[in-house]
């Protein structure tokens, strides 16, 4: 059955090469979309706290005629619009901001502050472009309803919270996203890019973003006086050895043809110059594409940490504790090639071949990949929406300058160009999937 479906889908790719793009009336709709963007940009909310953001999205979908359910998986929103018989196409956006104090110097910069879970005051900013995502999302919904005579089926709009902490997609799926509301035949999303010029789109078949795991390692020792190290088992030394050996997992245990990253991002231990402590704590991030590689990374970390502890003379009860934060783990994002080719061709028809670029996979992660890892094996496609001002991009390329990245306090997408591009791209991608 699956092979037959893929074969039939392949046969339908060719006619779409010459498909006519939707004629969108963006001159009329863009002022309101830009106003929404500025509002969202100036009122970001952290993960699991997107109450007002979800309310704004829900209200706009309701006004368009969607059957809307809010507070799904936290402050998630699901909008369903039935337009005759046909496939179900799901479009997803993410809604949460980041604990970053904005330093773009823009007149519309976020000045929001909040108290985080640790009790500290932090700035809040849409430093990953979720405000662009949501505004494009609403703009796309408007255009698809306006042009509903061009497609048939069920349009499923999903505004997902808590992407930045890897929990939102899991929470929405756990609440029965595909059982209570609709089971999609196709799922698509966009993500703004800090390395692609505004007005362009970039995409890739197959693996496009990495799996992400957060790992804590608690390395034990036997503390004592710094002047008498021979009476102790120093966890700082064990930690140092461990950090170095962990780097051999990628370089010596895994195939060089398989992408793998193991980064020790944090080390904490000790309290005073002349005291050998009892414990050192490490925090790691793991990245890969292949699930087998991810499992091999974790198994090797557990084996190596135990082995180094044993070699240091610790009894088994004091071997390091390795904790994988499974609640934060997300799989890699795999763009279904057949569907992605359909999406690519549709976007080319909308914004021109020269504005649709091929890109490389990145080791950043996105919980969007989870939607394609359910038992239903639904094809997914995520594409990159250029966000960098074209003049700024050209200057950076000419002078070999580094542009502000996603999650930078200075990231400021060119929304006046990125938004209409995103709406054109997503609207035409959706119609192509409805009409294949």
LOMIMAR-398345 format. One record per residue (C-alpha): residue number from 0; x negated, y, z; residue in one letter. Coordinates in nm, 2 decimals, m for minus. Example, Ala and Ser with C-alpha at 12.3 -4.5 7.8 and 13.67 -1.06 7.14 Angstrom:
! residues 2
{0; {m1.23; m0.45; 0.78}; 'A'};
{1; {m1.37; m0.11; 0.71}; 'S'};
! end
This chain:
! residues 436
{0; {0.00; 0.00; 0.00}; 'X'};
{1; {m0.28; 0.24; 0.10}; 'X'};
{2; {m0.48; 0.17; m0.22}; 'X'};
{3; {m0.17; 0.22; m0.43}; 'X'};
{4; {m0.10; 0.55; m0.27}; 'X'};
{5; {m0.46; 0.67; m0.32}; 'X'};
{6; {m0.46; 0.56; m0.69}; 'X'};
{7; {m0.13; 0.74; m0.76}; 'X'};
{8; {m0.27; 1.05; m0.59}; 'X'};
{9; {m0.58; 1.04; m0.80}; 'X'};
{10; {m0.37; 1.04; m1.12}; 'X'};
{11; {m0.21; 1.35; m1.01}; 'X'};
{12; {m0.52; 1.56; m0.96}; 'X'};
{13; {m0.58; 1.64; m1.32}; 'X'};
{14; {m0.26; 1.82; m1.40}; 'X'};
{15; {m0.31; 2.06; m1.11}; 'X'};
{16; {m0.63; 2.19; m1.27}; 'X'};
{17; {m0.41; 2.42; m1.48}; 'X'};
{18; {m0.14; 2.48; m1.22}; 'X'};
{19; {0.01; 2.83; m1.21}; 'X'};
{20; {m0.07; 3.01; m0.89}; 'X'};
{21; {0.22; 3.16; m0.68}; 'X'};
{22; {0.28; 3.53; m0.75}; 'X'};
{23; {0.26; 3.66; m0.40}; 'X'};
{24; {0.40; 4.01; m0.31}; 'X'};
{25; {0.12; 4.09; m0.07}; 'X'};
{26; {0.13; 4.46; m0.12}; 'X'};
{27; {0.46; 4.46; 0.06}; 'X'};
{28; {0.38; 4.21; 0.34}; 'X'};
{29; {0.01; 4.29; 0.42}; 'X'};
{30; {0.07; 4.60; 0.64}; 'X'};
{31; {0.28; 4.40; 0.89}; 'X'};
{32; {0.02; 4.11; 0.88}; 'X'};
{33; {m0.26; 4.35; 0.95}; 'X'};
{34; {m0.07; 4.50; 1.23}; 'X'};
{35; {m0.02; 4.15; 1.37}; 'X'};
{36; {m0.39; 4.08; 1.34}; 'X'};
{37; {m0.49; 4.40; 1.53}; 'X'};
{38; {m0.24; 4.31; 1.80}; 'X'};
{39; {m0.37; 3.96; 1.84}; 'X'};
{40; {m0.73; 4.08; 1.83}; 'X'};
{41; {m0.67; 4.33; 2.11}; 'X'};
{42; {m0.47; 4.08; 2.33}; 'X'};
{43; {m0.67; 3.76; 2.33}; 'X'};
{44; {m0.61; 3.49; 2.59}; 'X'};
{45; {m0.84; 3.21; 2.72}; 'X'};
{46; {m0.78; 2.84; 2.66}; 'X'};
{47; {m0.47; 2.71; 2.85}; 'X'};
{48; {m0.35; 3.06; 2.91}; 'X'};
{49; {m0.22; 3.16; 2.57}; 'X'};
{50; {0.14; 3.23; 2.69}; 'X'};
{51; {0.19; 3.56; 2.53}; 'X'};
{52; {0.01; 3.46; 2.21}; 'X'};
{53; {0.24; 3.15; 2.18}; 'X'};
{54; {0.54; 3.37; 2.23}; 'X'};
{55; {0.44; 3.61; 1.95}; 'X'};
{56; {0.39; 3.32; 1.71}; 'X'};
{57; {0.72; 3.15; 1.81}; 'X'};
{58; {0.92; 3.48; 1.76}; 'X'};
{59; {0.78; 3.53; 1.41}; 'X'};
{60; {0.86; 3.18; 1.30}; 'X'};
{61; {1.21; 3.20; 1.44}; 'X'};
{62; {1.27; 3.52; 1.24}; 'X'};
{63; {1.17; 3.33; 0.93}; 'X'};
{64; {1.43; 3.07; 0.99}; 'X'};
{65; {1.22; 2.79; 1.14}; 'X'};
{66; {1.35; 2.55; 1.40}; 'X'};
{67; {1.10; 2.64; 1.68}; 'X'};
{68; {0.98; 2.46; 1.99}; 'X'};
{69; {0.74; 2.64; 2.22}; 'X'};
{70; {0.53; 2.52; 2.52}; 'X'};
{71; {0.42; 2.20; 2.34}; 'X'};
{72; {0.10; 2.06; 2.49}; 'X'};
{73; {0.06; 2.38; 2.70}; 'X'};
{74; {0.15; 2.69; 2.51}; 'X'};
{75; {0.16; 2.53; 2.17}; 'X'};
{76; {0.43; 2.61; 1.91}; 'X'};
{77; {0.59; 2.38; 1.65}; 'X'};
{78; {0.80; 2.53; 1.37}; 'X'};
{79; {1.00; 2.31; 1.13}; 'X'};
{80; {1.15; 2.43; 0.81}; 'X'};
{81; {1.34; 2.18; 0.60}; 'X'};
{82; {1.37; 2.26; 0.23}; 'X'};
{83; {1.52; 1.95; 0.06}; 'X'};
{84; {1.37; 1.61; m0.01}; 'X'};
{85; {1.00; 1.58; m0.03}; 'X'};
{86; {0.68; 1.53; 0.17}; 'X'};
{87; {0.60; 1.69; 0.50}; 'X'};
{88; {0.31; 1.93; 0.50}; 'X'};
{89; {0.17; 2.05; 0.83}; 'X'};
{90; {m0.03; 2.38; 0.86}; 'X'};
{91; {m0.22; 2.42; 1.18}; 'X'};
{92; {m0.37; 2.73; 1.35}; 'X'};
{93; {m0.55; 2.76; 1.68}; 'X'};
{94; {m0.46; 3.04; 1.93}; 'X'};
{95; {m0.72; 3.07; 2.21}; 'X'};
{96; {m0.99; 3.33; 2.26}; 'X'};
{97; {m1.33; 3.31; 2.42}; 'X'};
{98; {m1.48; 3.45; 2.75}; 'X'};
{99; {m1.69; 3.71; 2.56}; 'X'};
{100; {m1.71; 4.08; 2.61}; 'X'};
{101; {m1.67; 4.23; 2.26}; 'X'};
{102; {m1.96; 4.45; 2.14}; 'X'};
{103; {m1.86; 4.52; 1.78}; 'X'};
{104; {m1.80; 4.89; 1.83}; 'X'};
{105; {m1.47; 4.87; 1.64}; 'X'};
{106; {m1.19; 5.11; 1.73}; 'X'};
{107; {m0.97; 4.81; 1.77}; 'X'};
{108; {m1.21; 4.60; 1.98}; 'X'};
{109; {m1.07; 4.39; 2.26}; 'X'};
{110; {m1.11; 4.55; 2.61}; 'X'};
{111; {m0.93; 4.26; 2.78}; 'X'};
{112; {m1.08; 4.12; 3.10}; 'X'};
{113; {m0.96; 3.83; 3.31}; 'X'};
{114; {m1.06; 3.61; 3.60}; 'X'};
{115; {m1.19; 3.27; 3.49}; 'X'};
{116; {m1.15; 2.94; 3.66}; 'X'};
{117; {m1.47; 3.01; 3.86}; 'X'};
{118; {m1.33; 3.33; 4.00}; 'X'};
{119; {m1.55; 3.56; 3.80}; 'X'};
{120; {m1.43; 3.85; 3.59}; 'X'};
{121; {m1.51; 3.80; 3.22}; 'X'};
{122; {m1.43; 3.98; 2.89}; 'X'};
{123; {m1.20; 3.80; 2.64}; 'X'};
{124; {m1.25; 3.82; 2.27}; 'X'};
{125; {m1.14; 3.64; 1.96}; 'X'};
{126; {m1.50; 3.56; 1.88}; 'X'};
{127; {m1.42; 3.25; 1.67}; 'X'};
{128; {m1.17; 3.42; 1.44}; 'X'};
{129; {m0.85; 3.26; 1.57}; 'X'};
{130; {m0.68; 3.60; 1.53}; 'X'};
{131; {m0.76; 3.56; 1.15}; 'X'};
{132; {m0.62; 3.21; 1.16}; 'X'};
{133; {m0.30; 3.30; 1.32}; 'X'};
{134; {m0.24; 3.61; 1.10}; 'X'};
{135; {m0.30; 3.40; 0.79}; 'X'};
{136; {m0.08; 3.13; 0.93}; 'X'};
{137; {0.22; 3.37; 0.97}; 'X'};
{138; {0.15; 3.53; 0.63}; 'X'};
{139; {0.15; 3.19; 0.47}; 'X'};
{140; {0.48; 3.09; 0.64}; 'X'};
{141; {0.63; 3.41; 0.51}; 'X'};
{142; {0.52; 3.35; 0.15}; 'X'};
{143; {0.63; 2.98; 0.15}; 'X'};
{144; {0.98; 3.08; 0.27}; 'X'};
{145; {0.99; 3.37; 0.02}; 'X'};
{146; {0.90; 3.12; m0.26}; 'X'};
{147; {1.09; 2.82; m0.13}; 'X'};
{148; {1.23; 2.76; m0.48}; 'X'};
{149; {0.87; 2.65; m0.58}; 'X'};
{150; {0.85; 2.35; m0.34}; 'X'};
{151; {1.06; 2.09; m0.17}; 'X'};
{152; {1.01; 1.90; 0.15}; 'X'};
{153; {0.95; 1.99; 0.52}; 'X'};
{154; {0.71; 2.26; 0.62}; 'X'};
{155; {0.56; 2.20; 0.97}; 'X'};
{156; {0.38; 2.50; 1.13}; 'X'};
{157; {0.17; 2.41; 1.43}; 'X'};
{158; {0.01; 2.67; 1.65}; 'X'};
{159; {m0.23; 2.48; 1.88}; 'X'};
{160; {m0.38; 2.61; 2.21}; 'X'};
{161; {m0.70; 2.52; 2.38}; 'X'};
{162; {m0.91; 2.45; 2.07}; 'X'};
{163; {m1.23; 2.60; 2.22}; 'X'};
{164; {m1.23; 2.34; 2.50}; 'X'};
{165; {m1.13; 2.04; 2.29}; 'X'};
{166; {m0.80; 1.99; 2.47}; 'X'};
{167; {m0.52; 2.14; 2.26}; 'X'};
{168; {m0.49; 1.88; 1.98}; 'X'};
{169; {m0.50; 1.60; 2.24}; 'X'};
{170; {m0.23; 1.76; 2.45}; 'X'};
{171; {0.01; 1.82; 2.15}; 'X'};
{172; {m0.04; 1.47; 2.02}; 'X'};
{173; {0.01; 1.32; 2.37}; 'X'};
{174; {0.35; 1.51; 2.39}; 'X'};
{175; {0.46; 1.33; 2.07}; 'X'};
{176; {0.38; 1.59; 1.80}; 'X'};
{177; {0.43; 1.34; 1.52}; 'X'};
{178; {0.72; 1.16; 1.69}; 'X'};
{179; {0.94; 1.43; 1.83}; 'X'};
{180; {0.91; 1.69; 1.55}; 'X'};
{181; {0.79; 1.55; 1.22}; 'X'};
{182; {0.54; 1.30; 1.08}; 'X'};
{183; {0.32; 1.49; 0.83}; 'X'};
{184; {0.21; 1.34; 0.50}; 'X'};
{185; {m0.06; 1.61; 0.47}; 'X'};
{186; {m0.23; 1.83; 0.72}; 'X'};
{187; {m0.43; 2.14; 0.63}; 'X'};
{188; {m0.61; 2.42; 0.82}; 'X'};
{189; {m0.85; 2.70; 0.76}; 'X'};
{190; {m1.14; 2.84; 0.97}; 'X'};
{191; {m1.30; 3.18; 0.92}; 'X'};
{192; {m1.67; 3.17; 0.83}; 'X'};
{193; {m1.94; 3.40; 0.96}; 'X'};
{194; {m2.17; 3.30; 0.67}; 'X'};
{195; {m1.94; 3.33; 0.37}; 'X'};
{196; {m1.84; 3.67; 0.21}; 'X'};
{197; {m1.48; 3.78; 0.25}; 'X'};
{198; {m1.28; 3.71; m0.06}; 'X'};
{199; {m1.42; 3.36; m0.10}; 'X'};
{200; {m1.34; 3.01; 0.03}; 'X'};
{201; {m1.59; 2.73; 0.09}; 'X'};
{202; {m1.51; 2.36; 0.14}; 'X'};
{203; {m1.65; 2.01; 0.13}; 'X'};
{204; {m1.52; 1.66; 0.08}; 'X'};
{205; {m1.56; 1.40; 0.35}; 'X'};
{206; {m1.74; 1.49; 0.68}; 'X'};
{207; {m1.74; 1.87; 0.73}; 'X'};
{208; {m1.77; 1.91; 1.10}; 'X'};
{209; {m1.92; 1.70; 1.38}; 'X'};
{210; {m1.80; 1.51; 1.67}; 'X'};
{211; {m1.87; 1.68; 2.01}; 'X'};
{212; {m1.94; 1.52; 2.35}; 'X'};
{213; {m2.04; 1.69; 2.67}; 'X'};
{214; {m2.25; 1.48; 2.90}; 'X'};
{215; {m2.36; 1.53; 3.26}; 'X'};
{216; {m2.66; 1.35; 3.40}; 'X'};
{217; {m2.73; 1.35; 3.78}; 'X'};
{218; {m3.09; 1.24; 3.83}; 'X'};
{219; {m3.16; 1.12; 4.19}; 'X'};
{220; {m3.49; 1.12; 4.38}; 'X'};
{221; {m3.63; 1.11; 4.73}; 'X'};
{222; {m3.71; 1.46; 4.84}; 'X'};
{223; {m3.96; 1.60; 5.08}; 'X'};
{224; {m4.24; 1.85; 5.13}; 'X'};
{225; {m4.40; 1.99; 4.82}; 'X'};
{226; {m4.74; 1.95; 4.98}; 'X'};
{227; {m4.69; 1.57; 5.03}; 'X'};
{228; {m4.56; 1.46; 4.69}; 'X'};
{229; {m4.69; 1.11; 4.74}; 'X'};
{230; {m4.42; 1.06; 5.01}; 'X'};
{231; {m4.14; 1.14; 4.77}; 'X'};
{232; {m4.00; 1.04; 4.44}; 'X'};
{233; {m3.97; 1.37; 4.25}; 'X'};
{234; {m3.65; 1.41; 4.05}; 'X'};
{235; {m3.79; 1.71; 3.87}; 'X'};
{236; {m4.06; 1.48; 3.72}; 'X'};
{237; {m3.80; 1.22; 3.63}; 'X'};
{238; {m3.59; 1.48; 3.47}; 'X'};
{239; {m3.88; 1.61; 3.27}; 'X'};
{240; {m3.96; 1.26; 3.14}; 'X'};
{241; {m3.60; 1.20; 3.07}; 'X'};
{242; {m3.56; 1.52; 2.86}; 'X'};
{243; {m3.85; 1.43; 2.64}; 'X'};
{244; {m3.76; 1.06; 2.59}; 'X'};
{245; {m3.40; 1.16; 2.50}; 'X'};
{246; {m3.53; 1.33; 2.20}; 'X'};
{247; {m3.66; 1.00; 2.07}; 'X'};
{248; {m3.31; 0.86; 2.03}; 'X'};
{249; {m3.25; 1.07; 1.72}; 'X'};
{250; {m3.61; 1.05; 1.59}; 'X'};
{251; {m3.68; 0.68; 1.66}; 'X'};
{252; {m3.36; 0.48; 1.73}; 'X'};
{253; {m3.11; 0.62; 1.48}; 'X'};
{254; {m3.13; 0.61; 1.10}; 'X'};
{255; {m3.28; 0.93; 0.96}; 'X'};
{256; {m2.99; 0.92; 0.71}; 'X'};
{257; {m2.74; 0.97; 0.99}; 'X'};
{258; {m2.70; 1.32; 1.13}; 'X'};
{259; {m2.75; 1.33; 1.51}; 'X'};
{260; {m2.81; 1.61; 1.77}; 'X'};
{261; {m2.89; 1.56; 2.14}; 'X'};
{262; {m2.95; 1.89; 2.31}; 'X'};
{263; {m3.02; 1.94; 2.68}; 'X'};
{264; {m2.85; 2.27; 2.73}; 'X'};
{265; {m2.89; 2.31; 3.11}; 'X'};
{266; {m3.11; 2.19; 3.39}; 'X'};
{267; {m3.07; 2.26; 3.76}; 'X'};
{268; {m3.27; 2.13; 4.05}; 'X'};
{269; {m3.45; 2.24; 4.36}; 'X'};
{270; {m3.41; 2.53; 4.60}; 'X'};
{271; {m3.75; 2.65; 4.71}; 'X'};
{272; {m4.11; 2.66; 4.59}; 'X'};
{273; {m4.25; 2.40; 4.84}; 'X'};
{274; {m3.95; 2.16; 4.86}; 'X'};
{275; {m3.91; 1.85; 4.64}; 'X'};
{276; {m3.54; 1.81; 4.60}; 'X'};
{277; {m3.32; 1.50; 4.60}; 'X'};
{278; {m3.14; 1.57; 4.28}; 'X'};
{279; {m3.16; 1.74; 3.93}; 'X'};
{280; {m2.86; 1.79; 3.71}; 'X'};
{281; {m2.87; 1.80; 3.33}; 'X'};
{282; {m2.60; 1.90; 3.09}; 'X'};
{283; {m2.61; 1.78; 2.73}; 'X'};
{284; {m2.42; 1.83; 2.41}; 'X'};
{285; {m2.41; 1.54; 2.15}; 'X'};
{286; {m2.32; 1.59; 1.79}; 'X'};
{287; {m2.28; 1.33; 1.50}; 'X'};
{288; {m2.04; 1.25; 1.22}; 'X'};
{289; {m2.04; 0.87; 1.23}; 'X'};
{290; {m1.85; 0.72; 1.53}; 'X'};
{291; {m2.10; 0.44; 1.55}; 'X'};
{292; {m2.38; 0.69; 1.59}; 'X'};
{293; {m2.19; 0.87; 1.87}; 'X'};
{294; {m2.16; 0.54; 2.06}; 'X'};
{295; {m2.52; 0.46; 2.00}; 'X'};
{296; {m2.62; 0.80; 2.14}; 'X'};
{297; {m2.43; 0.74; 2.46}; 'X'};
{298; {m2.55; 0.38; 2.51}; 'X'};
{299; {m2.91; 0.49; 2.46}; 'X'};
{300; {m2.88; 0.78; 2.71}; 'X'};
{301; {m2.75; 0.54; 2.97}; 'X'};
{302; {m3.03; 0.28; 2.90}; 'X'};
{303; {m3.31; 0.54; 2.90}; 'X'};
{304; {m3.21; 0.72; 3.22}; 'X'};
{305; {m3.18; 0.40; 3.41}; 'X'};
{306; {m3.51; 0.27; 3.27}; 'X'};
{307; {m3.70; 0.59; 3.37}; 'X'};
{308; {m3.55; 0.58; 3.72}; 'X'};
{309; {m3.66; 0.22; 3.76}; 'X'};
{310; {m4.01; 0.30; 3.64}; 'X'};
{311; {m4.03; 0.58; 3.90}; 'X'};
{312; {m3.96; 0.33; 4.18}; 'X'};
{313; {m3.60; 0.41; 4.26}; 'X'};
{314; {m3.37; 0.13; 4.37}; 'X'};
{315; {m3.06; 0.07; 4.15}; 'X'};
{316; {m2.83; 0.25; 4.39}; 'X'};
{317; {m3.02; 0.57; 4.30}; 'X'};
{318; {m3.02; 0.53; 3.92}; 'X'};
{319; {m2.89; 0.84; 3.74}; 'X'};
{320; {m2.51; 0.89; 3.70}; 'X'};
{321; {m2.42; 0.96; 3.33}; 'X'};
{322; {m2.08; 1.11; 3.29}; 'X'};
{323; {m1.93; 1.16; 2.95}; 'X'};
{324; {m1.64; 1.41; 2.95}; 'X'};
{325; {m1.40; 1.21; 2.75}; 'X'};
{326; {m1.12; 1.46; 2.80}; 'X'};
{327; {m1.34; 1.72; 2.61}; 'X'};
{328; {m1.47; 1.48; 2.34}; 'X'};
{329; {m1.35; 1.54; 1.99}; 'X'};
{330; {m1.42; 1.34; 1.68}; 'X'};
{331; {m1.58; 1.46; 1.36}; 'X'};
{332; {m1.36; 1.63; 1.10}; 'X'};
{333; {m1.33; 1.42; 0.78}; 'X'};
{334; {m1.18; 1.59; 0.48}; 'X'};
{335; {m0.99; 1.33; 0.28}; 'X'};
{336; {m1.15; 1.35; m0.07}; 'X'};
{337; {m0.83; 1.30; m0.27}; 'X'};
{338; {m0.63; 1.56; m0.08}; 'X'};
{339; {m0.92; 1.80; m0.06}; 'X'};
{340; {m0.96; 1.79; m0.44}; 'X'};
{341; {m0.59; 1.88; m0.47}; 'X'};
{342; {m0.64; 2.17; m0.22}; 'X'};
{343; {m0.96; 2.29; m0.40}; 'X'};
{344; {m0.79; 2.30; m0.74}; 'X'};
{345; {m0.49; 2.49; m0.60}; 'X'};
{346; {m0.71; 2.75; m0.44}; 'X'};
{347; {m0.91; 2.79; m0.75}; 'X'};
{348; {m0.59; 2.87; m0.94}; 'X'};
{349; {m0.51; 3.13; m0.68}; 'X'};
{350; {m0.84; 3.32; m0.63}; 'X'};
{351; {m1.05; 3.21; m0.92}; 'X'};
{352; {m1.31; 2.93; m0.97}; 'X'};
{353; {m1.60; 3.16; m0.88}; 'X'};
{354; {m1.46; 3.24; m0.54}; 'X'};
{355; {m1.43; 2.87; m0.43}; 'X'};
{356; {m1.77; 2.75; m0.31}; 'X'};
{357; {m1.91; 2.41; m0.22}; 'X'};
{358; {m2.05; 2.40; 0.13}; 'X'};
{359; {m2.25; 2.17; 0.35}; 'X'};
{360; {m2.13; 2.00; 0.66}; 'X'};
{361; {m2.21; 2.17; 0.99}; 'X'};
{362; {m2.28; 2.03; 1.34}; 'X'};
{363; {m2.02; 2.25; 1.50}; 'X'};
{364; {m1.70; 2.08; 1.62}; 'X'};
{365; {m1.33; 2.13; 1.58}; 'X'};
{366; {m1.05; 1.93; 1.74}; 'X'};
{367; {m0.86; 1.96; 1.41}; 'X'};
{368; {m1.03; 1.63; 1.33}; 'X'};
{369; {m0.81; 1.45; 1.58}; 'X'};
{370; {m0.50; 1.49; 1.36}; 'X'};
{371; {m0.66; 1.26; 1.11}; 'X'};
{372; {m0.76; 1.00; 1.36}; 'X'};
{373; {m0.41; 0.89; 1.47}; 'X'};
{374; {m0.27; 0.54; 1.39}; 'X'};
{375; {m0.09; 0.70; 1.09}; 'X'};
{376; {m0.42; 0.78; 0.92}; 'X'};
{377; {m0.28; 1.11; 0.78}; 'X'};
{378; {m0.51; 1.29; 0.53}; 'X'};
{379; {m0.65; 1.62; 0.66}; 'X'};
{380; {m0.84; 1.91; 0.49}; 'X'};
{381; {m1.01; 2.20; 0.66}; 'X'};
{382; {m1.16; 2.48; 0.45}; 'X'};
{383; {m1.37; 2.78; 0.54}; 'X'};
{384; {m1.24; 3.13; 0.48}; 'X'};
{385; {m1.50; 3.39; 0.41}; 'X'};
{386; {m1.51; 3.66; 0.68}; 'X'};
{387; {m1.82; 3.87; 0.62}; 'X'};
{388; {m1.79; 4.21; 0.47}; 'X'};
{389; {m1.91; 4.18; 0.11}; 'X'};
{390; {m2.16; 4.47; 0.13}; 'X'};
{391; {m2.29; 4.35; 0.47}; 'X'};
{392; {m2.33; 4.00; 0.32}; 'X'};
{393; {m2.52; 4.13; 0.02}; 'X'};
{394; {m2.75; 4.34; 0.24}; 'X'};
{395; {m2.82; 4.05; 0.47}; 'X'};
{396; {m2.91; 3.82; 0.18}; 'X'};
{397; {m3.13; 4.08; 0.02}; 'X'};
{398; {m3.32; 4.16; 0.34}; 'X'};
{399; {m3.31; 3.81; 0.48}; 'X'};
{400; {m3.12; 3.93; 0.78}; 'X'};
{401; {m2.93; 3.71; 1.02}; 'X'};
{402; {m2.56; 3.78; 1.04}; 'X'};
{403; {m2.36; 3.77; 1.37}; 'X'};
{404; {m2.24; 3.41; 1.41}; 'X'};
{405; {m1.91; 3.27; 1.53}; 'X'};
{406; {m1.89; 3.31; 1.91}; 'X'};
{407; {m2.11; 3.62; 1.89}; 'X'};
{408; {m1.99; 3.94; 2.07}; 'X'};
{409; {m2.07; 4.12; 1.75}; 'X'};
{410; {m1.87; 3.91; 1.51}; 'X'};
{411; {m1.62; 4.13; 1.33}; 'X'};
{412; {m1.46; 3.97; 1.02}; 'X'};
{413; {m1.35; 4.19; 0.73}; 'X'};
{414; {m0.98; 4.13; 0.79}; 'X'};
{415; {m0.85; 4.35; 0.51}; 'X'};
{416; {m1.01; 4.12; 0.26}; 'X'};
{417; {m1.01; 3.79; 0.45}; 'X'};
{418; {m0.64; 3.79; 0.53}; 'X'};
{419; {m0.49; 3.82; 0.18}; 'X'};
{420; {m0.75; 3.56; 0.06}; 'X'};
{421; {m0.65; 3.32; 0.34}; 'X'};
{422; {m0.28; 3.36; 0.27}; 'X'};
{423; {m0.32; 3.31; m0.11}; 'X'};
{424; {m0.54; 3.00; m0.05}; 'X'};
{425; {m0.32; 2.83; 0.21}; 'X'};
{426; {0.01; 2.91; 0.04}; 'X'};
{427; {m0.11; 2.76; m0.29}; 'X'};
{428; {m0.27; 2.46; m0.12}; 'X'};
{429; {0.06; 2.38; 0.05}; 'X'};
{430; {0.27; 2.41; m0.26}; 'X'};
{431; {0.03; 2.18; m0.45}; 'X'};
{432; {0.07; 1.92; m0.18}; 'X'};
{433; {0.45; 1.95; m0.18}; 'X'};
{434; {0.46; 1.92; m0.56}; 'X'};
{435; {0.19; 1.66; m0.63}; 'X'};
! end
